[in-house]
Amino acid sequence: MMPHGFKSSKQDFTFGPWKVTASTNHIMKSKDIERLADEMNMPSLPEMLFGDNVLRIIHTDGYGIEFNAIDALKIVNKMEHAVKVACAQEWQESRMDSEHSKEVLKPYDWTYTTDYRGTLIGEDMQIQVTKTTERIDLEKLKAREQIMFFDEVLLFEDELHDHGVSMLSVKIRVMPTSFFLLLRFFLRVDRVLIRINDTRLYHEASRAGKNYMLREFSTRESKIEELQNVPAALYTDPNEIAQYLTLKLTDCEKLELPVRQPQTVKEVLQ
């Protein structure tokens, strides 16, 4: 779990034509969370919701991508899904003595699982998303390189009535030649399952022809009974447990950056 600092802060870092903004603020007040839940037609929202927290990457031409909690929650399933119902029933059976045991059967995804991959920004110029077979070179990212900027932003967290955790956070590091971002949704339902949805974003700004970002989304999930040979102490650490979870889905995309067309003499004179 991430530390929950209540100090508001905003960090800006500019490199080349890009600016990274990492803003953190207080947890939303309960009345604001209830109002937002009504607007989103959900029975409830995460108990620790940082609605004003955001990590944004924007180009001087006005396009970019940002990561925020509200947009992530908008794509949480608002109706029960077969897999989630089965999970909820299993969780309920293991917690029959809990006063909250029946709440998991409400008609919404009580785990707040989201496959959010970020929100594209831009009006006149927009990033185009296409499928690709090109992958992020994770081995290259392991090379020692100066980190010019790093920050991590917590978007939401819920302890599932003390029976696990559901958490969404995003972190970025900027190197002299590139930047790398990881958006991670981590879910642990005690005695039931562990799930991780990762979105990785990479841009190599220094190489000619690399006028795009690579975005990789993956889902890893295993039932606790499938992790019997893994030390239970690792269950609470997303970085450690991820390697033991079964890979369910990988989706690779190319985020093609728009190119500003040179102005004609007529446009300049207008």
Salt bridges, closest charged atoms under 4 A:
GLU39 OE2 - ARG35 NH1 3.03
ASP61 OD2 - HIS59 ND1 3.72
ASP61 OD1 - ARG260 NE 3.17
GLU66 OE1 - ARG56 NE 2.81
ASP71 OD1 - LYS74 NZ 3.60
GLU99 OE2 - HIS100 NE2 3.98
GLU103 OE2 - HIS100 ND1 3.11
GLU103 OE1 - HIS161 NE2 3.08
ASP109 OD2 - LYS84 NZ 3.95
GLU134 OE2 - LYS210 NZ 3.12
GLU139 OE2 - LYS142 NZ 3.01
GLU157 OE1 - HIS4 NE2 2.83
ASP190 OD1 - ARG188 NE 3.01
ASP198 OD1 - ARG184 NE 2.72
ASP198 OD2 - ARG200 NH2 3.48
GLU204 OE2 - LYS140 NZ 2.46
GLU216 OE2 - ARG135 NE 3.12
GLU221 OE1 - ARG195 NE 2.72
ASP251 OD2 - ARG117 NH1 2.65
ASP251 OD2 - LYS131 NZ 2.78
GLU253 OE1 - ARG117 NH1 3.58
GLU253 OE1 - ARG215 NE 2.84
